[in-house]
């Protein structure tokens, strides 16, 4: 029965090691999820800022276009 006991101990040891590795992987995955959510939040904020700047630039370009048209009309072009 020493052989059966040794086999049982080896199997239990391997299962313990697998359980430890799974625990580490769960921790790594949780950390990755948290970091990813934070990064997406930052990217989302950056995109909103870029969108706001684009709308602002479009408004300025529109104003410049109107001024150029006005000047064209004044000089008769």
Secondary structure, DSSP 8 states (H G I E B T S, - for coil): -HHHHHHHHHHHHHHHHHHHHHHHHHHHHHHHHHHHHHHHHHHHHHHHHHHHHHHHHHHHHHHHHHHHHHHHHHHT-
